[in-house]
Amino acid sequence: MFKFMPIIRTKLLVPDVKIESIRRAALTKKMKLITSYPLTIIHSGAGYGKSTALALFVNDEKKDCSWYSISAADDDILPFLSYLISSIQSSIPEFGKNLALMMKDMDRYIRDEEISMLSSLFINELLSIEKELFIILDDFHQIEQSYTVNRWMEKLLDHIPSNIHFIISSRSRPVWKQLTKMKVCNQLLEITKDDLLMTIDEAELLLNDYYDINVNEEQLAQIYALTEGWVIAIGMIAQQIPGNGDFSNLHSRPSQSLQDLFQYLALEVFAKQPPIIQQFLEQTCIFDELSAEICDSVLGITGSSSILHQIIEKNLFIYRIGEKQFKYHALFKEFLENQLKVKDPETFQSLHERTARFFERKKQWEEALLHYEKIQYSDAVASVLNEVGFRMLENGKLENLYDRLMFISEKEKDKFYPLWFLQGEVLRYRSNYNEAEACYMKAAQMAEEKDNLLEKSRALEGQAKIYLDTIQPHKAERILFQAIEIREKYDIQSKDETAKLYHLLAENLLNSGQYMKAEKWIKRAGNLNVPHFNNSLEARLYLRTGRFGQAKKILSNDKKREASGKTPLPQSHRETDILLSLIEGLTGNGNQAKSLAQEGIQHGISIKAPYVEACGWMRMGHAIQIVNDYDLSLAEKCYETALDIMNRLRIERGKAEPLMGLCLLYGSKGEFERAMSAGNAALAETEKVKDIWLSALIQLALGISAVYSKHYSYASESIKKATSHFNECGDQYGNMLCLYWQTYIYYSQNEPVSLLEILPLLLKEVQSGEYEFIFNKRTMFGPRDLQIFAPILIEAQRQKFMPQLVARLLQEMNLSKVDFHPGYTLRVNTLGRFQVWLGEKEVEEKDWQRGKAKELLQLFITNAHKLIPKEQIYQLLWTDQDEKSAARDFKVALNALNNVLEPNRKARRTPFFIVREGTAYGLNPHAVLEVDSQAFEQWITAGLEEKTTEKATSYLEKGLKIYKGDYLPERRFDDWCLNEKERLSVFFIRAAEKLAQLYVRSEEYDKAIHWCSKILEKDRTWEEAYRLTMYCYYRKNNRPFALKWYQKCCEILEEELGVPPLDPTRHMYEMILESGNTLNSVRQP
């Protein structure tokens, strides 16, 4: 849970500006434009007057605004948002109250999806504001490296309401990806160093009106040449010019660097102050914010308030940030600190130490740590971390905590030995398991030496979690029992801690396949009557025993809680998205599995937890195998990525699941030897750590791979071993899968007795576990071709096995009225080379007994949705023959076609794929056919109709990837397929054109040019392709190429059609010409 820090109200106040501050005409004019833009960014180095310009804007324009001066401590999304909400509440008191309350329940460890949620909720809060509001974020550079804040800002920028204006002031330009687009769309105003530099007239006005210094033209030119219009440097010069107006010392500029100039001028200004002011400036420069309280307390004086007011009156680069708070200008502060550190290092050290003690008394630990770190006081840092380190860990400040732990020596960690445990925790969350284990062991050893049993138990628990994270149950068991014995024997710590250990032991038992013992320990933890906190354990118990509905319900609720902000620290393979992805993959929901795996990968990357990322990659590989839209080589890359990460982490056990995935992948492709190699390597890892459940799945994967290559005896042996393991684990789903594949083996080997014995057992398991999806969805351990089981279900219906279930299954497969099925899907490629597959087996050229048999199939596919009268078939395919000869040859070709499509069909049995109604013939509407041209058309139609850019691009890319060439090129001269060829060709051009337009919108010009060239390969006169190509080269700053494409367009249109280009093309040409003329005129001296 995020513990809200108290809001420092001075950070929300607009800095004071003197009424007599000069107004600069050009800058003021540009600042007035802020009201016309949703986003303004003011960026320049220090000392250019950004904050002053903004404060003047607020003061002069009298607009409703919120002000937030950002500090380095706000470098996380929750403190940043807390301050931002509070700043807006200064203008709109009701703003964000619900959002702030929700944030209180959030963990510091923020996920990407939570950033999206926080952004959405904040935008909704902004929409409730009816008036115009200016939201100012000053000093954004203080947190510019914060990943979470930048991600939040990027999501916000796309949806800023029209009445809201964000103004960002920073020393550097943010790197948000939307800025280019916003600039082009006139939604971004930028005010840069060039806008902030003073003109020579403004410099004269500043010297005359603000510093009361009169200068002549030569002196003014001298000052301006020296400072180049840098505001703070002009002020420095004004500070050092004596009352008599002596400018003689201005000739001694130290170097050509403005930074060096500042150092030189600051020294001059400092030297002119009375000794008491000099001493006060030096001794207070270490404070980020000044107040009379901290000055009096740290310096051991009274009267700081009056000195602060004297400094303000002298304009000594200090400004008010609240009623009683002040701040030095950053450059002046840096100058004073460096001077003190060099001139009097002992005072520098002493002041930082006293300041840190001041903040410790106020329990402002972060501020105390900063001051101790400034003076390398690592012992004190260790002491503070020993006090607050656990809180930092709970709040997810892993980076912050780790950096500070690295600052501390091993000797100091030995003194404050709980720090070893903290370091182990951070390393474990980062998946640095070997280093983490060394830290835990060190913590346990030191705790034992100090006779601190609680810390020893804690360290043992951390060590056990490594083996739980990496699923090594035999290593974790002994350590967990040791930790539990300490807690129970000595009755230390709360019931919560003991219940937590019981849950960890239950998880470990589950990992080793002992689900009944695991349930007993879960019950034992429940008897302690403490809140139940380990939902993932219960979900994994249900997952490993085949109770997917219950597992999914728990995890879905967890996901909702995470979306509302109650998020734990990294959970290794137990991450909700990672577990849900596996469940969706096992139950045949491929797209959901893929989406969840993607979220897991992104989460792992964002939290720098490579083990989590690797788990996401292996689950992505599983998902891709069961989704039709992807090349299987992509699944192989996913598994290899996971293996690479596990190799880097040196976690051998983590390789088992991706190796299992590769076993299934290679097996489905008929690569038996590779499948066996991957599967046996996976099995070696799980057997080493005694993970029986995963071993069972791997044995099953080996069996399935053997089935694909028709090594049935090996398959049966592997499935037998898997069955034994699944029975030991109590996994009903695993048992059902073993029955499923053994049933198929008996069918394939023509063993009717064994088939009829096992089939009722399978159907009973399917009904009992609600696993009907295995027949109508592609799943991880199901067949790639769902039709392989159709003939077996037809036989079950014939035998009247569980008739209601079987009838429902056949109805869902659209096979209710079918008494024969060949047991595979017919797959056909028509775009480019013509290819036919019977399931996974390709029909080779020699298999076509007659050329007309292939042509007959092509005719039926071209007319896939209707039956063709045989007389019409004669006219289309046998145009030069009489009816009797055509009828004879048609009968021969049809018989040959049926033999090619159904080589194992028994004599006189009615064919399945080709049907006859009366005298008409065609494709069976009940048959499952996968035709590439139909898939192409579906994706392209979806892409052309889709309104959202991202989805439309994805659909069109998928569709165009299918288009390998013209429709049935070998029939390009046959009249009966010309219309279909032309229709699909036009579809291709329309799709490529829209995709090119979408790429232009997203500024992916090379991709747009690629698809334009593909269009012109098909139709040289397609004018939009020329226009898009011209525009792309123009946007790529290649004007000559853009003009060449216009000339080419003119030539082709004249040659092919005898017409000039259309008006839009000429207008594009004129725009490109005009841009060149404008550029030339700008370049002329």
N, C-alpha and C positions, 0 to 999 in steps of 0.2 A: 504493500500500500504506500502511496506517495504521501509523505509527511510534508504538509505545506509549510514553507518558511515564511516568517513574517515579512510583509511588504514594506520596503523602505520607501516611504512616501516622497522623499526628496527626488527619487529617480523619475517621478511622474509629474514633476513641476517644470513649466517652461522657464528656461534660464532668464534671469533679469537682463533687460537691455536698457541702457540709458536713453531717455527721451531725446537727447541731443545726438544720438548715434546717427551717422550720416546715411542717407538713402542714396543708393547708387542707381542711376536711371536705367542703364541697360540690364543690370541684374534684377532690379525690381520688376521691370517689364517682363523678363523671362519667368520670374517667380510667379507673376500673376497668371501665367499659363497653367499653373498647377491645377487650377479649378476645372480645366478642360480635359484632364487625363486621369484615368483610374490609378496609374502608377507613375510616381516621379522618383528618380534616383539621383541624388546629389553625391558625387564621388570625387575626391581629391585627397592629396596628402594632408598632414597636420598643418594647422596654422593658416589655412586659406579662408577661414570665416564661415564654414558650413553651418555650424550651430547658431552663430550670430545671425546669419541670413535667414535661417528658419524662424528664429525667435522674432526677428523684425517682421517677417511675413505674418506670423500669428498675431503680433501686436497691432500691425497696421490694417490687416484685412478684417479683423474682428469676426473670424469664422469659428464655428464650433469645432474644437479639435481635442485630440488626446495626445499626450507627449509621453514617450518612454525612452529614458536614457539608459541604454543597455550597458551592462558590465560583463566582465569575463566570467563571473560566477553564474551567469544565466545561460550557459552553453548547453542546455538540455531543453527539450521541448516543453516539459511541464513547468519548470520555473519561468521559462520564457512566456508561455501562455498565461500563467498566473499574473505576471506583471502586465501583459498586454490587456488582459480582461480588466484588471484594476485600473489601468490608465483610461480605458474607454468608459468605465463606470464613473470617472470623475466628471464626464459630460452627460452620460446616460446611466443613472444609478441602477436600473433594473437589468442592464446588459449582462448576459452570460452567467447569471446566477446558477441556473441548472447545470450548465457546462462545468462551472467551477466545483459544484458539489460532486458531479460525476468524476471529475479529475481527482478528487480526494480519495476515491476508492481504487484509483489506478496504481498499478505497480510502475516503478521507475523504468522497468525494462520494456520499452515501447516497440511494438512490431510495426511493420510497414502498413498493415491493414488498419491498425489503430491510428496511425498518422492520417490515413485517409478519412477515418471516422471523425477524428478531432477537427480536421479541416472542414468536413461537411457540416458538422454541428456548428462550427464557428461561422461558416458562411450563412447558415440558416439564422443564426443570431443577428448577423449583419442585415439580413433581409427584413428583420423586424424593425430596423431603424428607419424612420420615415423622413427624417431631415438629412441635409447634407452634412457629412462628417469627414474631417481630415485626421487621419491616423498617422502620427509621426513616430518613426523608429530611428532614434539618433544613435550614432556610434555602432552601427551594425557590424563593423569589422571585428568587434570584440568577440563575436560568436560565428564568424563567417565559416569556420571549419566544422561547425556542428552539423552532422548528417541529418539528424531528425528535424532540426529547425529549417534547414534548406529544403528537405523533402516536403515539409508542411507548407512552406512558402510557395513551392512550385505547384502544389495542388490548389492553393488558394488563388493564385494569379489568374487561372482560367475562369474564375467565377466571381470576380469582384463586382458587387452591385453598382449600378450607375450613379448612385448618390454617395458612394464611398470613395475616398481618395487616399491611397497609401503613399507616404513620402518616406523614403529610405535615405538616410545619410550615412556614408561609409567612406573609409579611406581607400577602398578598392571597389571595383565594380563587381557585383555578385555574378555568379556563373549559372544562373537559372536558365534552363533550356528555352523557356518561353520568350525570353527578352528579344531575340531576333524577330520572332513573329509579331510581338507586340509593337516593336519599333516600326516594322513594315506596315502594320495595320493602324498606325498613328494612335496607339494606346499607351505609349511610353514617352515620358519627357525625361531627358537626361540633362543635368546641369553639371558641368565638368570644371576642372581646374581653370580652363581658359575663360569660362564665364565668371569665375570667382576672382581672377586676377584683377587688381585695380588698374584703371587707366591712369595716365599721368595727372589728369585733372582731378580725378577722385583722390589720388594720393595727396595732392595739394590741399584739397578740401579737408581731408582727415587731419593733416598737420595743422592747418589753420584753425578749424572749428573744434576739433576734439582735444588736441594737445596744445592749442594756443601758440603755435610756432609759425612765424612768418618766414617764408623763404623766397629768394629771388629765383628767376628762371634757371640760372646756371646751377644753383644749389639743388633745385627741384630735379633737374635733369640728372644731376650727380646721384641723388638718392634713388631715383627711379632706375637708373642704370645698374646701381648696386643691388637693388632688391628685386628687380624684374616684376614689380607689382605684387610681391608676396606680402599679404596683409600683416602677418605677425612680424616680419622683418622691418617693415616701415614703422610699426609701433616700437620696436626695439631701438631703432635709430632715434625716434622721437624721445625715448627715455634717456638716451645718453647725450643728447644735445644740451649743453648747459644753458642756463638762463640768459646768457649774453649772446646766444645764437652763434657760438663758435663751431664751424663745420670743418675745421682743419684736420681733425683726426679721421675723417671719413675716407681718406685716401688709402688707409692701411687695411684694405679688404684681405682676409687671410688666405683665400683660395677662390677657385672658380665655383666651388660647391655652395649652393644655398644652405645646405645643412651646416657646413663649416662656418658660413656667415652667421647663422643663428647662434652657434656656440660662441663665436667671437663677440657678438652683440650682447648675448645674455651675460657673459662675464663682465662686460662694460657696465651694464645696467646694475648687476649685483654689486659691483665694486662701489657704486655711488650711494648705496644705502647705508644708513647708520648701523653700527655694530650690532645693536640689539635686534634690528630687523633682519640683518644678515643671518644671525644665529637662529632666529625663529624660522626663517625660510629654510635653512639647511636642516633643522631638526624636525620640521613638519612635512618635508617633502616626501617622506616614506608613506604617508597616509594617502589612500585612494580618495577618501573624503575627509574633510576637516570639519571639526566642531570644537567649540570651546571645551566641551567635556573631555574629548580624547586628548586634546592638546594639554590641558591642565593635568590630566591623570598621568599621561606618559612622560611629559616633561617635568612633572613635579613642581609646577608653578601655578600662580593664579593670575588672572588678568588677560588670559589669551583672547578673550572676546574683543577687548579694545585693540589689541595688536592686529587681529584679523580685520577690523574695520579700518585701521590705518593702511593696511596693505591694499584693501579694496579701493580706498581713496587715491592711492598712488598708482592705480591701474597696473599693478605688478603681476599681470597675467594670472589672476585668480578671479573666479566668478562664483556668484551665489547660485546654489542649486536648491535652496529651500530657505525657510525663515532663519535657521541657525546653522545651515550646512554650506560648505564651500568646496571648491575643487580647483586645483592648479591646472593651467593649460598643460596638455600632455608633454609638449616639447620642453617647456620650462621646468616641469617636474623631473623629466629625464635628465636635464642639465644639472639641476640641483642634486639629484641622487648620485649621479656619477661623480660630481665634485666632492660630495661628502665622503663617498666610498674611497676615493683616492687620497683626499686630504686628511681624513680622520677615520680610518677603518674601525677603530675601537668604538667610537661613538655610533657609527653606522650599525655595528653589531649590537650594541647595547640598546639602541632605540628600537630595532626590530624585535629584539627579545622582549622588551617591556611592552611593546604594542601587542605582540602575540599573547602575552599574559593577560593583557587588558581584554582581548577578545575571548580568551579562555574563561575568564570570570563571567563574561556575558553569554557563555555557551555558543558563541559564534565560531564554530570549529573550523569551517572552511577558511575564514579570514585568518584565524590563528595559524593554520597550516601554511598559508601563503607566506606569512612573515617568517616563520621558522625556516621555510625552504629558501627564502631569499638569503639567509645567512648560513645555509648549509648545516643547520642544527638538527641533524638526523635523529639524535636521541630523543629530542622533544617531539619530532614528527612521529616517531615510533610510539611514544607515550600517548599522544593524541589519537593515533589510529587504533591503539589498543582499546581506547575508550569508545571511538565512534565507527570503527571499521565494520563491525557487524551491521550497523545501521546503513552504512554506505552500500554494503553488499545487498541488503534487503531492498534498497531503493534502486538497485540495478546500475549503480555508478561504477561499473567494472573497470572502464578505461581509467577513470580518475583514481580509483583505489589501486589498480595495478601500477600505474606510473609512480604513485607515492610509495608503494611497497618496494619498487625497484630503487628508490632513492635511499632506502635504509640498508645498512650493512648487515651481513649475517650475524655478526657479533651482537648487534642491537636487536635483531630478531630473536636471537637466543634469549636475550634478557626479557623481551616481551613475546614469549613463545607462541601465544595465540595467533600472532601475525603469520606464522608458518601455515596454520590452518587456513587463514584468509587467503594467503597466496595460493594454496592448493585449490581452494574453491574457485578462484578466478581462472586459474589454469585449466581446471576441469571443465568449466563452462566454455572455455575456448577450445576444448578438445585436445589440449596438450597433456595427455594422460600420463606419460612417463615422468615429466617434470612435476605434475600434480602429485603423483604417488610419492615422489621423494620428499615433497613438502609435508604431506600428511604423516609420513613415517618420522620425519624430524619433529613434528608437533607432538606425536604420540610419545616419542622418546623423551623429549623435554618435559612433557606433562608427567610422565612416570617418575622422572628424576625429582620433580617438585611435589610428587604425591598428589597431583591434581587429577582425580579420577574422572571428573566431568569432562575436562579438556581431552583426556586420553580417549574416552568413549567417543567424543565428537570427532577426533582425528581418525579413529577406526571406522566410524560411520562414513567419513569422507572417502577413505580408501576403498571401502566396500562399494560406494556409489560409482567409482571408476569401473568396477567389474559389472555393476548393474547397467551402467551406460553402454558398455561394450558387450553385454550379454555373455559373461564368462561365469556361470553359476558356481562351478566347483571352487573357484578362487574366492568368490564373495562369501560363501556359506560360513567358513570357519571364522572369518573376521566379524561377520554379523553376530554370530553366537557369542563371540568374545565381548562385543560391545553391549549386547543384551545382558550378559552375565554381570558386567560391571554395574549397569543401571539397576538390575533387580537385586543383586547381592547387597549393594550399599545404599539402595533406596535413595538415589540422588536424582535431582532435577524433577521436572513436572511429568504428569501422565502424558501430556502432549508429546514429549520427546520419546517416551517409551512406546507409545502407540505408533509413532513414526517409524521406529526401528522394527516393530512387528510388521508394518506394511512393507518395509524394505525386504524383510525376510520372506514374506509372502510372495513378493515380486520375484525374488530369486528362485523360490521353489517353482513358481510358474515358468520361469525361464528354463528350468531343467525338466519340465514336463510333468511335475508333481502337482497337478491342479487341485486334487482333494486336500492335500496338506496345505496348499496355499489358501484355500477357502477357510480352513480351520484357523490359520493365523490372522486372516482378515477378521474372522468372528471374534478372536481373542482381543484384537485391537478395539473392536466395537464394544466389548465388555468394559473397557476403561471409561466409556461415556464421554469421549472427547469428540469435538467436531470432526467429521470425515473430510479429509483433505486430498486423498489420493485417488481421484476418479479414474485416472488413466490406468491404474492397476486393475480396477474392477473391469474396465473396458477391455483391457488386454486379456483378462481371464475369459471373458465372453468370446473374444476374437479367437483365442487359441482352442476354444471348445466348440466353435462353430455356431455360436449364438449371436449372429450378426445384428439382428434387430435390436437386441438389448445393448450391445456394444455401441452401435451407431447412435442410439438415443442418448447415452451418456456423453459421448464425444460431441454430438451436436449441441447439447446443452453447454458443454465446456466451451465450445466455439462461440456460442452466444455470449457467455460470460466474458470471454477474452475480448470480444468486440465491444463490450461495455467497459473494458479497461482493467478488469481483474486478471492480470497476466502474470504467470510465474516466470522465473528465470529459465534459461535454456534447459530443455528436457531430453536432449539426445534423441534416441529413436522413439521416445514417448510423446513427442510433439503431437498435438491434436491433429494438425493437417497431415502429418506423416502417417499416423495410424488410420485416419479416415481414408486417405488415398489407398492404402492397402485393402481396406474393407471394400471400397468401391471397385477396386481391381478384381478382388475375389468374387464379387457378386455381379460383375459384368457391366458396371457403369463407367466405361472408359473415359469419357470426356470429363466427368466429375473427378475421376482419379487423376487425370492429367492436370486439371486445374489446381487441385489440392497439392499435388507434388510440386507444381510450379511455385505455389505459395510457400511450401516448405523450403525449397531451394533459396528463394529470395530472403526468407527469414534467416536461414543459416548464414547467408552472405552478410546480411545487415547486422547480425549480432556477432559476426566473426566467430561462428561456431562451425568449423568445417565438417565435424561429424554429422551435424544436423543437415548440412548442405549435401553431404554424400548420401544420406538416407533419402533425401528428396530426389537425387539423381537416379538412385536405383528404383524408386517407386515410379519415377517418370518413365523409365525403361519398361516397367511392367505395363503401364498405361498405354504406351505407344504400341505395344504388341497387340493390344485388343481393340485399338481404334483403326478403322480402315483408311483414314485420311493420310497416313504417314508412311514413308519408306522405312522398312525394318532396319536399315543401316543406321537410322537415327537412334533406335533403341540400343543398338550395339554401342554407339558413341556415349549414350547415357551411362550404360554399365561400365564402360572403360573409364569414364570420368570419375565415377564412384570408386572404382578400384585404384585409380591414381591418387585420390585423396586419402584412401585407407593406407596406401603404401607410404605416403608422406607422413601420416600420423603414426605409422608402424603399428597398426591394429589389424592383426591377421584375421581375427574373428569377424571383423567388419566386411571381409571380402566374400563371406559365404553367400549372402543374398544376391549380390550382383552376379556372382559366378553361377548361381542357380538360374537367374534370369537368362544368362548367356546359354546355359544348357537347354532351356526351353526354346530359345531363339534358334540356335543351331539345329536342334532337333526338328523344329517345324520346317526348316529349309532342307531337311534330309541330309544334313552334314553330321552323320552319326559319330565319327571319331572325335570331332571337335566338341560335340555335345557331351560325350562320355568324359573327355578330358576336363571340361569345365565343371561338370556335375561331380566327378570324383574329387576334384580339388576343393569344391565347396563342402562336400561331405567330410573331408579330412579335418576341416576347420571346426565344424559343429560337433564332431565326435570327440575332438580334443577337449572341448569345454562342456561336453555332455548336455548339449541343447537338443533334447530328443524331438521336440516338435518341429524345429527347422530341419533336423535330419530327416524326419518323415517326409516333409515337403520336397526335399532334395531327392530322396529315393523315388518319390512319385514323379518328379521331373525327369529323372533318368529313365523310368519306365515309359513315360509318355514319348520321350525322344526315341526310344527303341521301337515303339509302335509305329512312329512315322517312317522308320526305315525297315519296318516289317521284321524286326528281330524279336519275334513274339515270345520265345522262351525266356530271353533275357528280361523282357518287359514284365512278364508274369512274376519272375523272381524278385525284381525290384519292387513291384507293387505289393507282393507278399510281405516284404520287409517293411514297407511303408505302412501297411495295414496294422502290423504288430505294434509299431511305434504309435500310430494314431489311437489304437485301443488303450495303450499305456497312458497316453495324454488325455484321453476322454474327448477326443475331437470328432464329433459326429460328421462334420462337413468333410474332413479328411477321409473318413471311412467311406462316405458316399462317393467321393471322387475315385477311390480305389475300386469300388464296385462298378462304377461307370466304365472305367477303362478296361477292367477285366471282362466285363460284359462285351465290350467292343472287340476285345481280342478273341473271345469265343466265337463271335459272329464272323469275324474276318477269317478265322481258321476253320469255319464250317463245322463247329462242334455243337450241334443242336441240343444234345442232352444237357451239357454243362450250361449252355445259354439259357435254357428254360428253367434251370435250377437257380441261377444267379439273378435273372431278370426280376422276379418278384421281390427279392431282397433289396435290389436297387430302388425300385419304385416305392417301396415302403420307407426307405431312408429319405428319399426325395420328399415324400409327403410329410413325414414326421418333422423334418428340419426346415420345411418350406423352401426347398432348393430347386423349385421348378425352373428358375432362371437358367440353369445349366443347359437346358435344351433350346432356349431362344435368345440367349445373349452370349457373346464371346467373353470368356473369363480367363483369368491367368492360367488355370490348370484345366480348362476345357479345350475342345478341339478348335483349330482355326476355321474349319468348315463345319458349321452347325448341322449341315445336312447328313453327316455321316451316321447319325443315330436315327434318321427317319425310317429306314427299313426295319430297324429293331422295334421301334414303337408300333409300326404297322403289324409286326409279328405279335407284339404284346396285345394289341387289339384283337387279333385273330384268336389268341389264346385266352382272351377275356381276363387278363391280369389287371386288377384294379381299374375296371372299365371307366369309371367317372374321371379319374385322374388322367388316364391315357387319352380319352376322348377330348378332354380339355387341352392337353398338350398338342395333340394333332390339329385341333382347331386353331390354336395359336400359331402353328406352323403352316396353316392354310392347306392341310392335307387330310381333311375330314373325309373326303369322298374318293380317296386314292387307295388302291390295293397293291400298288407296286411303286417302289422308288429306288433309283440306282445307288443312292447313298453319297451323293456329292453335289456341289454347286457347279453349274456351267458358267465359266468365265470367258468373256470374249473381248479381244481388243480389235477395234475397227479403225482407229485413228493412226495412220502410218502403216506399219506392218500388221497384217491380219494374223491373229494368234487365238488359239482356243485351248482352254484348260479344263480337264475333268477333275474338279477339286484342285489338288496340288500337282497333278500330272499333265504336262503339256502334250497336246496332240502334235506329233511330228508330221512332216510333209509326207513321209512314206505311209503314214496311217490312213491318209485319204486315198481310198481305193480308186476313186474316180474324181476328176476335176469338177464335174457337175455337182457332185455331192457337196463340195465346199461352196460352190456358187449358190446352191439351193439354200444352204444355211444363211448365207449373206443376204439372200432375198428375204428370208423369214425375219432376220434381225432388222432389216430396213423397214419391214412392215410389222414390227413387234407387237403392236396393239390390235391387230386384226388377223383374221384367217383369210387366205387367198383361194378363190375357186381354182380348181386344177386347170380349167381351160385357160384362165389368165396366166397361170404358171407356164403352160405350154407356149403361149404367145411371147412371154418375156424371155424365157430361157432357150426355147427351141424354135426360133422364128422361122428357120428355113425348112422345117420338117412338116410332114402332114400329121394330122391328129393322131393316127394310129401309131406312127413311129415315135411321136412326142410322148404319147401315153406309155409306150414301152420303155423309153429311155428315162422318163420321169420315175416310173416304178423302180427301175434299177438304181437310179441316183438316190431315191428316198430310202431304199433298203440299205444302201451303202452308208448314207448319212446316219441312219439309226444305229448301224453297227459301229460307226466311229464314236458316236455320242454315248452309246450304252454297250460296250464290248462284252459285258458279262451278263447281259439279259438272256434269259432262257428262251428257247425257241417257242414261237407262237404266243409269247407273252406280249401284251399291248405296250408299245413304247411309251416312255414317260415324257420326254422333252418335246417331241413332235406329236401333235394331236390332229385328229381328223373329225370334222363335223359334217356329215353328208359328203359332199364332194370338195369341201374346202379344207385347206391344210395351213398349219402355222405353229407357233410356239405355244406350249402349255401355259396358261395363265397361272396355274398353281405351282409351276416350277420356279425355283430361285435362280435367276440369271443375273450375273454382274456384267454389264456391257459398258465399256469405257465412254462411249458417246453419250449414253444416258446420264452417267455420272457427271461428265463434262457439262452437259446442258443444265443439270440441276444446280451445280455450283455457280455457273455463270448467271443463270436466272436469279439466284439468290443475291449474287453480287451486284447485278444491275438494279435490283429493286431495293437493296439495303440503303438506308439513309446515313447511318453512322460510318464515318471514314474508316475507322480501324477494322470493323467487321467486313465492310465492302471490300477492302484491300485483301483481307485474308481469304474471303470466298473466291475472289477473282484469281488470286495467286494459285489457289488449289485447283481451280478449274483449268486455268491455262497450262498448268503443269501436266495435266492429263493429255492435252492436245499435242500429240507427237507428229502429226502430219495430216494430210487430207483424208477424208473419209473414204475407205476402201479404194486406195489408189490403183489397185490392179483392175478395178471395174470402172475407171474414170471415163471410159467411152461408152458404157452401157447406160441406156436411157433410164432404166428403172431406178438407178441410184443417183442420177444427176441432181435432182431436186434436194435430196438429203445432203449431198456433198456441198451444194451452194448454200443451203440454209445454215449448216454448221460452220462454213467458212465465214459467212457474215456474222454469225454469233461470235466467232473468234475475233474478228476485227472490232466489233462493238466492245467486247470485253477488254481487249488490249488498249483500245482508245480510252475507256473509262479508267483503267488501271494507270495508264500514263498520266491522265489528268489528276488522279489522286496522288501520284508521286510528285507531280509539280506542286500541288498544294502543300505537301510535306517537305518540299525543297530537296527531294531525292532526284536530282536532275539526270544523273547517269542512268538510273533505272528507267526513267521516263523515256530517255533517248533510245534505250535498248528496245522497248516495246514499240516505239514509233518505227524503228527500223524493221521490226517483225511485221508490222502492218504494211509497210511499203513493199516488203518482199511478196506479200499477197496481192496488194493492189497499189500500183505505182501512182495512181491518181487520187489517193485518199488525202484530201487537202488538209484535214485537221492534223494529220501526222506531221506534215511540213510545218504547220503553225506551231505546234507544240515543240518540235525540234528547234525551230528558230528561237522560241522563247527560252528554252533550256540553255542554249549556248549563250544567249544574251545575258541570262542570270548567272552563268558561269564566267562572265566577263570575257567571253570569246566572241566579240562582235563580228570579226571577219568570217568566222564559220557560220554565224547566224545569217549573214548576208549571202553567203554562198548557197545555203539551203534555200533561200528565197529564189535565187537565180535558177537552181535546179528544179524547183517547183514550177516556175514559169516555163522552162524548157519542156518538162514532161507533159504539162497540161496542154501546151501548144501541139506537141508531137502526137499525143494520144487522142485529145478531144478537140483541139483547135479552139480553145477558149483561154482567156486570161484568168489569173487568180481572182477569187472572190474578194469583196470589200474587206472582211475581217483580216484576210492574209495581207492585203496591201497596207492596211492600217498598222499591222504588226511591223511590217517592213519600214514604214514611215517613222514609227516610234523608235525603232532601233537606229535608224539614220539620224534622227533628231538627237538621240542620246549621245551619239558620236560628235555632232556639231557642238552640243553644249559642253562636252568634255574638252574639245579643242579650244573653245573660247575661254574656258577657265584656265587652261594651260598657257595661253598667250600672255606674255609679259605686259 
